[in-house]
Amino acid sequence: MRKKEILGGFQRVVLRFLTTLCLASSTVLSGCSSGRVAVTPGFIPQESYVSAEDEAYGHNVLSQITARYPLSRDDASIERVRNLVSRLARAAKADLHPWNVFVLQGDDVVNAAATRGNYVFVWTGMLNLAGNNGELATVLAHEIGHLLANHTKATPAEEASEIMAKVSGNIAGQVVAMQPEFSALAQLAAVVVSEAIKAIAVNPESQRLEMEADHIGFFLMADAGFDPRQALSFWTKMSYSSANTGLPLTFLSSHPSSEERLEALQALLPEATARYDRTRTRPKTNAKPKQTSDVQPKSPAYDPSDDSFALP
């Protein structure tokens, strides 16, 4: 009984603090914008200059990721991902700088990511889920969209929001620690408040950027000759995937739900399909963009033109 009373009292203290903080800062937070210009659906941003600093940043991220997830040695998978990234980069006219593409071992990780320096990472779990090239191109085009729109470079307003969340959490921890019966829970209070503030000040913008990368990738894959209906197939699959269960509420998540993504893309489907149809009348080119020579070998066995897809 004593334990329940302590936890109940702790919850009330944290909720009072959070309510007061939210009311006091609501004007500030509502006035905060990321400083980013929204990308109009259908527009593909131009490739940004990749500096030596960007390259070093991306390589540092690679080093940290591979400390936990080893690089795949499956030549066919590596070549498959690289060719799809090359095809999408050509369509975006984003082949001025090399693309650094890596496949990572992790069958339980249904994920892909991109960061500064044109670094793209795909886990084997994502390759297993994306059953064909069109579905995998959906994910890769989304990540390329993040890079083209400079989402990987935080603006001052975004960094300020992150700092505000951390500061708010630290203050909450100090307030709770001043009450002897709850002092042991001070660190937990800091985490709870910090995450709640992120949900208010940070995550809505994160969700907006995810949706923006979705529509950039949607039109990019159409321009690259992939049927955009395959994106709808992929997000439908994600919505039923076991990897998508047990996630936090959308309000507390940095990513929109698969249902939201499907609804937004469905609205853009007629325009994207029209662009896809136009690509089918263009003459094909065998030109290849620049590629880096990194530690993952290539295999000539993979046919990058194989993007067959059957609608359900």
Secondary structure, DSSP 8 states (H G I E B T S, - for coil): -HHHHHHHHHHHHHHHHHHHHHHHHHHHHHH---------TT---------HHHHHHHHHHHHHHHTTS-B---HHHHHHHHHHHHHHHHHTT--SS-BEEEEE--TT---EEEETTTEEEEEHHHHHH--SHHHHHHHHHHHHHHHHTTTTS--HHHHHHHHHHHHHHHHHHHHHHTSGGGGGGHHHHHHHHHHHHIIIIIHHHHHHHHHHHHHHHHHHHHHTT--THHHHHHHHHHHH-GGGTT---GGG-SS--HHHHHHHHHHHHHHHHHHHHHHTTS--------B---SS---TT--TT-------
